[in-house]
């Protein structure tokens, strides 16, 4: 389950995700970019392949249309360039 919403007290967007496949729980927080076209969030996750705990990641949520949403996950310890490791595209069924 993924919960994403605006926290009025923090005045920023927050997300929490609970995964039953690997029993993990993640949290991220962020704000819209200055142009209002993308939601930039930062959080941590555990990387089972490398054994790393609390690895810093950036999530970029884009909303190109009312029927389409794109989420990118960036692995920040990789460096400054080419950090995108996953892109997920959601399209509303008609």
C-alpha positions in Angstrom: 0.0 0.0 0.0 1.2 3.5 -0.8 -0.1 6.6 0.9 0.8 9.9 -0.6 -0.6 13.2 0.6 0.0 16.8 1.8 0.8 17.3 5.4 -0.6 20.6 6.5 1.5 20.7 9.7 4.8 20.1 7.9 3.7 22.0 4.8 5.1 19.4 2.5 4.1 16.2 0.8 4.7 12.9 2.6 4.5 9.2 1.5 4.5 6.0 3.3 4.6 2.6 1.7 4.2 -0.8 3.2 5.2 -3.8 1.1 4.1 -7.3 1.9 6.5 -9.0 -0.5 9.6 -8.0 1.4 7.9 -6.8 4.6 9.5 -3.3 4.2 8.1 0.1 5.2 9.5 3.2 3.5 8.9 6.9 4.1 9.7 10.0 2.0 9.0 13.7 2.2 9.3 16.5 -0.4 7.8 19.4 -2.3 6.7 20.3 -5.8 9.5 21.7 -8.1 9.3 25.5 -8.7 7.5 24.9 -12.0 4.8 22.8 -10.4 5.4 19.9 -12.9 7.0 17.3 -10.6 6.9 16.3 -7.0 10.5 15.7 -5.6 10.7 13.5 -2.6 13.6 12.2 -0.5 13.7 9.1 1.7 15.5 5.9 2.5 15.1 2.3 1.7 16.9 -1.0 2.5 18.8 -2.5 -0.5 18.5 -6.3 -0.1 20.9 -7.1 -3.0 23.8 -5.2 -1.4 22.9 -5.5 2.3 22.7 -1.7 2.7 20.3 -0.2 5.2 18.7 3.3 5.0 20.1 4.1 1.5 19.2 7.6 0.4 16.9 7.8 -2.6 15.0 10.5 -4.5 11.5 9.9 -5.9 10.3 12.1 -8.8 6.6 12.0 -9.4 5.4 13.5 -12.8 1.8 14.0 -13.8 1.8 14.4 -17.6 -2.0 14.1 -17.8 -5.0 13.3 -15.8 -4.7 9.7 -16.9 -1.0 9.2 -16.6 1.5 9.3 -13.8 5.3 8.5 -13.9 7.5 7.7 -10.9 11.3 7.6 -11.0 13.5 6.2 -8.3 17.0 7.6 -8.1 19.9 5.9 -6.1 21.7 8.9 -4.7 24.9 7.1 -3.5 25.7 6.3 -7.1 26.8 9.9 -7.7 25.5 12.9 -9.4 24.7 11.6 -12.9 22.7 8.6 -14.2 21.2 7.8 -10.9 17.8 6.7 -12.1 17.3 3.0 -11.4 13.6 2.5 -11.9 10.8 4.2 -13.9 7.2 3.2 -13.3 4.4 4.4 -15.6 0.8 4.3 -14.4 -2.0 4.7 -17.0 -5.7 4.9 -16.0 -7.7 2.1 -17.6 -10.5 3.4 -19.9 
